[in-house]
Amino acid sequence: MARLTQLTTLITGGNSGIGYATAKKFKEEGAVVIITGRNAHAVAQAAEELDAVGLISDQADLSSLDGLVAALNVAESKLDAIFLNAGIATFAPFEQMTEAHYDEIMNVNVKGVLFTLQKLLPLLNNGGSIIFNTSVNATLGMPNSGVYAASKAALIALSRVLATELAPRQIRVNCISPGPVETPVYEKLGMDSEQIAGFSKLLSEKILLKRFAQAEEIAQLAVFLAGKESSFITGTEIVVDGGITVNAVLN
Ligand SMILES: NC(=O)c1ccc[n+]([C@@H]2O[C@H](COP(=O)([O-])OP(=O)(O)OC[C@H]3O[C@@H](n4cnc5c(N)ncnc54)[C@H](OP(=O)(O)O)[C@@H]3O)[C@@H](O)[C@H]2O)c1
């Protein structure tokens, strides 16, 4: 039986990677799906493929978020689940960190996510579910990942506060922290294909299951957290990482 029937869900960054795979699974589970993204062509194409509603919203731009809320209000949309998935990643050694690098990551991954949620909250039904897409990077201590790691740690901290603040409305708030997932994000890191292959090999060796996750393996958990099967789960972070965070001293 479909697990998200009669639920209206919104997925940020739904035109690519984990967001796209989740939108697909949500549709298969009977949900009404709204995807957002910043690239009009990519969002329109994904929305058509997914039979979803596609809305343009650059989460680094607060006025663009107002446009998103206005569009949802015009459609009289009420939401049952929000997957705050959109994010970016770039890495640099701490000594080479620049203000521009810091601002870019923090504007999208922290400020953008916070204000997306603040603006969507009045549209979220009581009893709804909020899911943040965070990362094992928040706790791994991976070299060169400082700003990105800090951005995801900020979301985990926020999710716990929100779980408390929103509990009176029976709204549940949780994080999914993936390990490495095969998505287009690695093509956006500023590395050439040889460097990506080397980085992927190095990471895969550290994962107990010796492979990256597929985006669908993250989407399956998002389905669980969006629906009633997880009705007593709030304020927590669920790690989906093939075992990369297990202490691998003897591995
Ligand atoms: N892949 C991994 O190994 C991994 C691991 C842990 C956590 N994550 C997290 O998973 C999430 C999804 O990443 P992914 O791997 O699926 O990468 P992806 O394929 O690059 O997808 C990221 C999505 O976010 C969108 N986005 C980026 N900046 C945006 C903005 N300012 N406003 C609106 N949308 C924006 C992207 O739009 P464009 O198409 O326009 O760029 C894209 O749709 C991210 O938060 C990432 O940090 C990924």
PDBQT file of the ligand as one rigid body, heavy atoms in Angstrom, charges set to zero:
ROOT
HETATM    1  N1  LIG A 301      25.997  13.490  -2.484  1.00  0.00    +0.000 N 
HETATM    2  C1  LIG A 301      26.530  13.324  -1.276  1.00  0.00    +0.000 C 
HETATM    3  O1  LIG A 301      27.526  12.583  -1.108  1.00  0.00    +0.000 OA
HETATM    4  C2  LIG A 301      25.920  13.975  -0.061  1.00  0.00    +0.000 A 
HETATM    5  C3  LIG A 301      26.304  13.527   1.196  1.00  0.00    +0.000 A 
HETATM    6  C4  LIG A 301      25.748  14.118   2.341  1.00  0.00    +0.000 A 
HETATM    7  C5  LIG A 301      24.837  15.147   2.184  1.00  0.00    +0.000 A 
HETATM    8  N2  LIG A 301      24.487  15.577   0.947  1.00  0.00    +0.000 N 
HETATM    9  C6  LIG A 301      23.527  16.678   0.851  1.00  0.00    +0.000 C 
HETATM   10  O2  LIG A 301      22.451  16.289   0.041  1.00  0.00    +0.000 OA
HETATM   11  C7  LIG A 301      21.840  17.451  -0.512  1.00  0.00    +0.000 C 
HETATM   12  C8  LIG A 301      21.573  17.201  -1.982  1.00  0.00    +0.000 C 
HETATM   13  O3  LIG A 301      22.825  17.064  -2.649  1.00  0.00    +0.000 OA
HETATM   14  P1  LIG A 301      23.057  16.095  -3.899  1.00  0.00    +0.000 P 
HETATM   15  O4  LIG A 301      24.213  15.251  -3.578  1.00  0.00    +0.000 OA
HETATM   16  O5  LIG A 301      21.788  15.476  -4.334  1.00  0.00    +0.000 OA
HETATM   17  O6  LIG A 301      23.610  17.170  -4.948  1.00  0.00    +0.000 OA
HETATM   18  P2  LIG A 301      23.011  17.811  -6.276  1.00  0.00    +0.000 P 
HETATM   19  O7  LIG A 301      22.663  16.748  -7.241  1.00  0.00    +0.000 OA
HETATM   20  O8  LIG A 301      23.992  18.849  -6.645  1.00  0.00    +0.000 OA
HETATM   21  O9  LIG A 301      21.658  18.485  -5.779  1.00  0.00    +0.000 OA
HETATM   22  C9  LIG A 301      21.629  19.667  -5.038  1.00  0.00    +0.000 C 
HETATM   23  C10 LIG A 301      20.345  20.378  -5.333  1.00  0.00    +0.000 C 
HETATM   24  O10 LIG A 301      20.286  21.591  -4.556  1.00  0.00    +0.000 OA
HETATM   25  C11 LIG A 301      20.005  22.650  -5.442  1.00  0.00    +0.000 C 
HETATM   26  N3  LIG A 301      20.498  23.934  -4.987  1.00  0.00    +0.000 N 
HETATM   27  C12 LIG A 301      21.773  24.296  -4.744  1.00  0.00    +0.000 A 
HETATM   28  N4  LIG A 301      21.822  25.571  -4.379  1.00  0.00    +0.000 NA
HETATM   29  C13 LIG A 301      20.555  26.041  -4.388  1.00  0.00    +0.000 A 
HETATM   30  C14 LIG A 301      19.961  27.280  -4.119  1.00  0.00    +0.000 A 
HETATM   31  N5  LIG A 301      20.695  28.369  -3.792  1.00  0.00    +0.000 N 
HETATM   32  N6  LIG A 301      18.614  27.391  -4.194  1.00  0.00    +0.000 NA
HETATM   33  C15 LIG A 301      17.871  26.340  -4.562  1.00  0.00    +0.000 A 
HETATM   34  N7  LIG A 301      18.373  25.138  -4.862  1.00  0.00    +0.000 NA
HETATM   35  C16 LIG A 301      19.708  24.990  -4.779  1.00  0.00    +0.000 A 
HETATM   36  C17 LIG A 301      20.690  22.235  -6.735  1.00  0.00    +0.000 C 
HETATM   37  O11 LIG A 301      20.246  23.030  -7.811  1.00  0.00    +0.000 OA
HETATM   38  P3  LIG A 301      21.178  23.188  -9.126  1.00  0.00    +0.000 P 
HETATM   39  O12 LIG A 301      20.834  22.022  -9.988  1.00  0.00    +0.000 OA
HETATM   40  O13 LIG A 301      20.730  24.509  -9.684  1.00  0.00    +0.000 OA
HETATM   41  O14 LIG A 301      22.613  23.206  -8.676  1.00  0.00    +0.000 OA
HETATM   42  C18 LIG A 301      20.248  20.789  -6.801  1.00  0.00    +0.000 C 
HETATM   43  O15 LIG A 301      18.925  20.673  -7.226  1.00  0.00    +0.000 OA
HETATM   44  C19 LIG A 301      22.772  18.624  -0.225  1.00  0.00    +0.000 C 
HETATM   45  O16 LIG A 301      22.282  19.380   0.856  1.00  0.00    +0.000 OA
HETATM   46  C20 LIG A 301      24.070  17.930   0.175  1.00  0.00    +0.000 C 
HETATM   47  O17 LIG A 301      24.845  18.706   1.041  1.00  0.00    +0.000 OA
HETATM   48  C21 LIG A 301      25.000  15.027  -0.191  1.00  0.00    +0.000 A 
ENDROOT
TORSDOF 0
